[in-house]
Amino acid sequence: MGIKTALPKSELYIYTAVLSLALLWAGSWIIEASSENVNRKAVRENVKPGWHYFGRKMDASDFEWVMWFTTFRNHILFALSGHVIFAKICSMVSPKNRSLIYMLYGSLAVLITMGWTYISLILSHCIILYSVALVKRKWLCFVAGVTSLATFKMEPFNTWQEGFVTGSFDLQDVLFYGGCGFSIMRCMSFALENCEKKDGNYSFMDLIKYNFYLPFFFFGPVMTFDRFHEQANNPNLTRKEREMWNITIHALVHLGAILVVDVFFHFLYILTIPSDLKLLKQLSDWSLAGLAYSNLVYDWVKSAVMFGVINTVSRLDHLYPPQPPKCITMLYVFAETHFDRGINDWLCKYVYDYIGENHDAIFKELLATICTFAVTTLWLGPCELVYIWSFFNCFGLNFELIWVLNHSFSSEFSQNAMSRRIRGLFNAVNFWQIILYNVLALNSLDFAQLVAKRLLLKGFPLSTLSVLFVTYCGVQLIKERERRQALLDDLEPVPPPEESKQKAE
């Protein structure tokens, strides 16, 4: 509503200038804080030698990023490259059996990496959920799936199952819980889609092919079974025009993102500084706001790179998985806030849309969002921090939905520029709610509380209003981008209807 309402160009130029200067200013504060405090004990413990010729050390707080792109970089590249080469050769020889070939390679890679006991553990859960799927009762499939997922997310069941896996290496815990968690979500998708199948059942081999596709196995994204089954068993392997060119461009973009993050980690210690509360209390309000924002941007970049690399490999296999998450900078509503589009699509299809139906009744919307966040809480792992995160995000989403269902603005008022400005003010507040609600899960509750206290209480009114004004400028620029995209979409030609068949003489 009102997305095509334009603002004067001069106003947009002012917004661009204000936003650019504010980002540069906040960035300079963070760079200064990183350089001046590199020898503090709390900072020194989380940085490691980096660019010796520039005299810069590297922020190494994120264990997963360091593991992926340093310690296990060659192992990951070897496994994915082997998949691409092996799958391509075998697909050319027997395109009808390519899903079976993907499964064989994936199973072998998982077996070599994690051992036969891990494979046996995964298969045991697959067998149980497949048996439940044959009953074709959605509620039973969902209860069985949630129970199975809970055994990997709650004590003492997760520790007991982890004890079956022998060996020890730095990334083992991440691979164990990643592979198990995503396997359960895929098994639930299979079971729920089998309930929709009217004639007969899908085979157990269909489930194994779906689950042991290597690029998706450990880190996702979750591609629902119906989409995977249709695409993986499609013998037509022709590509769209310029598709290989687009795949190459995406691969280069992700490589560039990795290099940019590496550069930023040598100048902006955005992950290490928030762990030192004494240092945080010495920083300016703008520095804290910049740190909170940059933490979410980094997590988005991390998710986008991880899913982007996996998506590139899967697109070479003629699969079209969920896209990387929408950039956090472009988010000013809770309804679009997610860092894993695959899990988001899964939750929408099997929980939110199933319970909410047409999304036109407030009670059903409340029930649908509460159930969605209940499953999300289990997926993330129940703990105090996740409970707080889930409560506030659920509250924010429900508040938005009730606002929309009640039609806060009349249709006439929503079509003018003043309506867009007023909406921009609300969206700016919403933007910072999204940041504060999510940074507590990505960083720490203490850091989120400190940022909120400084921006809302101690920094009021100067810091509060200035940060909100800068955010308002950013929101209006995002709305302008969305407006132009909407106009371009309207200009796209509508395909002509199919010509009617000639009548028989």
N, C-alpha and C positions, 0 to 999 in steps of 0.2 A: 504494500500500500504506500503510494507516494514515492516509489523508488525512481520514477522518471521525472520527478520535480528537480529542476535545475537551480543552481545558485549563480550569482554574478561571477565572472571570471576573476575580477579583481579580488573578491572575497576569498576565492580558492587560492589565489597567489599568496595572500596574507597567511592563510592557514599553512601552506607549504613552507613558507619562510619561518614561521613560528615553530613548527614541528621540527624542521631541520636544525635550527639553532638550539632548541631544547635537547635534542638527542646528542648533538655534538658536545653541549655543555655537560650533560650528565655523564657522557662517555669519558670526557676529560677528567672528571672527578674520580671515576672508577680507575682509570689508568694511573692517576696520581696516587690513589690509595694502594694500588697493587705494587707500584714501584717503591714507595716509601716504607711499606710494611712487610716486604718480602722476607726480612730476617726475624720477624716475630715468631715465637715458638709454634703457635697454632697454625701459622701460615707455612712456616718452613717444613712442617711435617707432611704437608699435602702437595708440595711442589717438588719437581725433580729436575735434574739438569736438562736444559733444552738447547737453544741456539747459542753455542759457546762464542761464536764470532760476533754476536750482537750483545752478549752478556745477559741474555734473557733466560729465565727459568720457566718451566711449563707447569700449568695447573693440572695435576693428575688426580683430582678428587674423585672423578667419575671412573669407578672400577671397570664398568662394562665398556666404556669407550676406549680406555687404555688397552683392555684385553682384545677388543675387536681389531684395533688398528695398529697394535704393536706386537704383543706377545703371540697372539693366535692369528695374526693377519695372513700369514702364508698358509696356515692350515685351512682357513676359511676359503681363501682364493683357490687352493688346490681342490677342495671338495666341490665348490660351485663350478669351477672350470671343468672338472671331470664330468659333472652332471651335464653341462651344456654339450660337451663334445660327444659323450656316450649317448645322450638322448638324441642328438641330431643325427648321428650315424644310424642308430637303430630306428628312428622315426622314418628315415629315408628308405630303409629296407622293409619295414613293416609298420606303416602308419596306423593300421587298425589296432595294433597291439601296443601302442606307445604308452598308454596308461599303465600297462603291466610292466613295461620296461622301466618307467619312472619308479614304480613301487619296488622293483628288485634292486635298483641302484640305491634308492633311499634306505631300504632295509639294511643293505650291506654297509652303508656309511654309518648308520646309527649303531649297528652291531659292533663295528670296529671302534667307534668312538666311545660308546658307553658300556658295551659288554652284553652277553646273552641274558643275564638276569634282568637288565633294564628292558630289553625287548620282551622278555617273558612277562614282566610286570605290565607293560603297555598292552600286550595282547590279552592278558587276563581281563583288564577293564573293557577292552573292545568286545570280548566274547560275552561278558555280562550285559553290556548295553545293547549288543546286537540281539541277545536273547529277549530282552525286554522290548526291543523294537518290533519283534514278531507279533507281540500282543496287539499292537496298533491302538494303543490308548495314549493320547498325548500327555495327560496328566501323570500317568505312570512313567512314561519315558522321561519327563521333565524331573520328576522326583528322584528317579534313579540316577539321572545325570548330575543333578545338584548334589546328591549324596556322594557320588563318586568324586566329584570335584572337591567336596569338603574334606575328603580323606587326604588330599594333597595340600590343603590350606590350613588345617587345624591340628593341634597336638591332641593325643600322641600319635595319631595315625600317620602324619607326614614323616615324622622321624622314623617310625617303624618301617615304612615302605622305603625310605631312603637307605636304610640299613641293608637292603638287598643288593644295592649297587656297590661293587667293590672298586678299588682304585681311588686315586686322589690326584686331581690337578686343579689349577686355579679357577677354571671356568665350569667345573663339574656341577656345582650347585645351580648355576644359572641354566645350564643345559638340562639338568634333571627336572627342575620345576617348570621350565619353559616347555619342554617336550611333553611332559605329563599334562600340564594345564591345557595346552592347545589341543592335545589329543582328546581330552574329555569334551571340550567344546565342539570339536569336529564330530565325535561320536554322537553327541546330543543332536547336532544338526542332521546327521544321517538318520537317527531314530525318528525325529520329528518329520522329516521329509518322507520317510517310509510310511508314516501314518497317513500321509496325503496320497500315497500311491494306491489307486483303486484296484488294479489287477495284480495280485501276487505281491511279492516282496523283492527288495533289492538283495543281492547275494552278499555273503560275508566277504567275498573277494572284492566286491565294490567298495566296502568299508575300508579294507586294508589298502587298496589302491589310493583311496582318498586320504587316508591318514598318513601314509608313509611317503608322500611326495616331499622329497628332501628340502627344497627351498622354503616350504611353509612349516616344516615339522617343528623346529625348535623355537622360532621367534615369530611365527605367523607371517602375514596376516591370516585371519580366519576367512576362508572363502566358503560360503554355504554349499552344502552337498549338491543341491540341484544345479547350481551354476557350474561347479567343478565337473560333475558327472557329464553334463551336456557338452562342455568344451573339451574335456580330456578324451572323450569318445567320438569326437567329430573327425571323420577321416579326411575332410576337406581342409588341407593345410595351406591354402592360398592366403596371401597377405593383402591388406589394403594398400592403396597407393601411398608411397612414401612412408610406410610403416617402419621399415628398417632404419630409415633416416631419423625418424622420431625416436626410436629406441636408442640409437647412437647418441643423439643429442641429450636424452635423459641421462644416459650413463655418464656423459661428460659433465653434466650439471651436478650430478651427485659427487663425482670426483672433485669438482671445484668446491662444493660445499665442505667436503672433508678437509681440503687445504685451507679454506677460510676459517674453519673452526680451529685448526691447528695454529693458525696465525693469532687468532683471538686468545687462545689459551696461553700464549706467550706474553700477552700485554694486559689482558683483563682476567683477573683471578676471581671470576664471578661465582665459582662454586666453592672456593676455599674461604673467601672473606666472610660469607654468612655464617660459617661455623665458629667464628671468633666474636662473641657477643660484646666483649670489651672494646674491640676495634669498631664494631658496628655503632656503638653509642657515641663514638667520636666523629662519625661521618655526618655529612650534611643530609638534609631531607631529600634533596635531589639525588644524592648518591644512593640512598636506600631505595628510592622509587626506581632508579635505573637498575639496581641490582635485582629487585623483585621482577621487573619486566624482563630483564635479560635472562634470568633463570628459566622463565617460561619459554622464551624464544629459543634458548639452547635446547630445552627438552623437545620442542617441536622439530628443530633441525635434526636432532639425534633420531627421532622417530621417522622423519621424512627420509633421511639417508638410509636408515636400516631397511625400512619398507621399500624405499626406492630401488635399492640394489636388488632386493628379492624380487620386486615387480619386474625389473629389467630381465632377470634370468627367466622368470615365468612367462614373460611375453615372448621370449625366444622359443618357448615351448608351445606357443599359440594359446596361452591362457591369459585371461584378462581379470586379474584380481582386484580387490578394492584399492583405490588410490591412496597415496599418503595423506595424512591429516591436513586439514585446512590451516593455513598459517595463523598462529596465535595473534599476530598483529591485525588480521582481518576479522577477528571475532569480537563482537560486542553484544551477542545474545547467548544465553546458556544453551539454547536448543542446538547450536552448532559447535559446542565446545566438546572436543574429544581429541585424544592423541593417538587413537588406534581406530581407523575407520572400519577395519574388519570386525572388531568386537562391537563397535557401534552399530554396524549393519545387522550383526547377529542379534543384538539385544532389541533393536527396533523390530525386526521381523518376527522373532519368536516370543517376545515379552511385551514390548511397548505397543506395537500395532495390534497384536493379538488381543490384548486386554482393552486397549483404548478404542478399538474398532474404527469408527469414523472420526474420532477426536472432536466431537461436538458436544460432549457432556462433561461438566466439570468434575463430577464424582468419578467417572471412569478415567478421566485424565489424571486425577490425583492417585487413584489406585494403580494405574499403569506406571506412573513415574516412581512411585514408592517401590513397587515390585522390581522395576528396572534397576533402581539403585541398590536394592537388596541383593540382587544377583551380582551387580558390579562390586559391591562390598566383599562378597564371597570370592569373586575372581581376583581381587587385589590382595586378599588375605585379611581376615578380620583382626583389627587391633584398634586402639583408641584413636590414633591419628586418622585411620581410614574411616572410622565412624564419624568423626568430626567433618572430614572432607565430604563424605556422602551426605550428611545432614544438610550442610550449607548449600551444596550444589543442587540437591533435591529441592530445597526451599526456593533457591533462585529460579530454577526451571519452572516450578509450580506457580510462582508469582508471575512469571512471564506469561505462562499459558492462560492463567485466569485473566490477566490484563488483556490478552488478545481475544479470548472468548467473549469478554464483555464489551468489545469494540470501543476502546477508550477514546478514539477520535472519530468524529463524524467523517463520512466519505468526502464531503465538500471541503472541510478544513484540511484534510490530509493531502489535498492536491496542491497546496501552495507552499512557497518557500519557508514561511514562518513555521509551518508544521514540521518541516524537515529540521529546522534549527532546534525546535523544542524537543523533538525526538532525539536529536544529537546530544542534548544535555542529559536526558535520561540514559542514553546509550553510553555516555562517558562514565557515568556513575556505575553502570552495569559492567563496563570494561574493567574497572578497578575491583569490583566485587569478584569477577572471574579470576583476576590475578591473585588476590588475597586468598580466595578459597582454594586455589590450586597450588599456590606456592608453599602452603603449609604441608601438602603431601609430597611435593617435589624436594623441599628443603627441610624445614623444621617448623614446629609450632611456635617456638620462641622467636624465630626470625619473622614469621608472619605477624605475630603479636606486636613486635617492635615496629615494623613498618606501619601497621595500622595505627598504633598509638602516636607515632611521629607525624603521620600525614593527617590524621583526624583530630587529634587533641593538641599536642604540643605545637604542631605546625600551623594550627588554625589561627587566623584565616589565610595568611599569605601563602604558605606552602600548599595548603589544601586547595585553594581556589586556582593557584597558578598551575598546579599539576592537572587539575580537572580541565582547565582551559586548554592546555596543551593536548590532553587526551581528546577533548571535544574537536580540536582542529584535526587530529588524526582520524577520528570517526567520520567527519565530514568528507575527508579525502577518500576514505573507504567507500562511503555512500556514493561519491561521484564516480568511482571506478565501477561500482555495481550498476549505477544508472547508465553509464556508457555501454556496459556489457548487455544490459537489458535492451537497449536500442539496437545494438548489433544483432541480438537474437531475433528481434522483430523483423529485421531486414532479410534474414535468411529465407530463401525461397521454400515454399511448402511443396513437397513432392506431389505431383498430380495423381489423382485417384486412378486405380487400375482401370484400364479400358474394359468395358463390358464385352463378354464373349459374343462372337457373332452368332446370331440365331440360326438354327438349322433351317434349311429351305423346306 
